[in-house]
Amino acid sequence: MADETWTVEVDREACIGSGVCASVAPLHFSVEDGRSQPRAERVAPVEELRDVVVLCPGAAVIVRDGVGEPVE
């Protein structure tokens, strides 16, 4: 059976601290010290994470599916 969780990362060097991720998916992201960070590394798949990947102005959010492929 395939892993049904996604991995969430933030490239803190690419993050510009806009807070879009925390606004779109507040259960999954917080902004601390001017940069985003995921609240958990592994999460159940949710559509809001796809939205964050697309909307992040710094392209800093990386979400991967259970086999390691980028979620877009």
C-alpha positions as CSV (number, residue, x, y, z in Angstrom):
1,M,0.0,0.0,0.0
2,A,1.4,3.4,-0.9
3,D,2.1,6.1,1.7
4,E,-0.9,8.4,1.7
5,T,0.9,11.3,3.5
6,W,2.6,14.3,2.0
7,T,5.8,15.8,3.1
8,V,5.9,19.6,3.5
9,E,9.0,21.7,3.5
10,V,9.9,25.4,3.3
11,D,13.1,26.7,1.7
12,R,13.8,29.3,4.3
13,E,16.3,31.0,2.1
14,A,13.7,31.4,-0.7
15,C,10.9,32.4,1.7
16,I,10.2,36.1,1.7
17,G,7.8,36.0,4.7
18,S,4.7,37.1,2.8
19,G,2.5,34.9,5.0
20,V,0.4,33.7,2.0
21,C,1.0,30.1,3.1
22,A,-0.3,30.8,6.7
23,S,-3.3,32.7,5.3
24,V,-4.3,29.9,2.8
25,A,-3.4,27.0,5.1
26,P,-3.2,28.2,8.7
27,L,-3.4,24.6,10.0
28,H,-0.2,23.8,8.1
29,F,2.0,26.9,8.3
30,S,3.1,29.6,10.7
31,V,5.4,32.6,10.2
32,E,8.1,33.0,12.8
33,D,11.1,35.3,12.7
34,G,9.9,36.6,9.3
35,R,9.9,33.2,7.6
36,S,7.4,30.5,7.1
37,Q,7.6,27.1,8.6
38,P,5.4,24.0,8.3
39,R,3.6,23.0,11.5
40,A,4.2,19.3,10.7
41,E,6.6,17.6,8.2
42,R,4.1,14.9,7.2
43,V,0.5,15.6,6.7
44,A,-2.7,14.1,5.1
45,P,-3.2,15.4,1.6
46,V,-5.3,18.5,1.4
47,E,-6.1,20.8,-1.5
48,E,-4.9,23.9,0.4
49,L,-1.3,22.7,0.2
50,R,-1.6,22.6,-3.6
51,D,-2.8,26.2,-3.5
52,V,0.1,27.2,-1.3
53,V,2.6,25.7,-3.7
54,V,1.1,27.8,-6.6
55,L,0.5,31.0,-4.6
56,C,3.8,31.3,-2.7
57,P,5.5,34.4,-4.2
58,G,9.0,33.1,-3.3
59,A,8.3,29.5,-4.6
60,A,9.6,28.4,-1.2
61,V,7.0,25.8,-0.3
62,I,7.7,22.2,-1.4
63,V,5.1,19.5,-1.0
64,R,5.8,15.9,-2.0
65,D,3.5,13.0,-2.3
66,G,4.1,9.6,-0.6
67,V,6.6,8.5,-3.3
68,G,8.5,11.8,-3.2
69,E,7.1,13.4,-6.3
70,P,6.3,17.1,-6.2
71,V,2.7,18.0,-5.7
72,E,1.6,20.8,-8.0
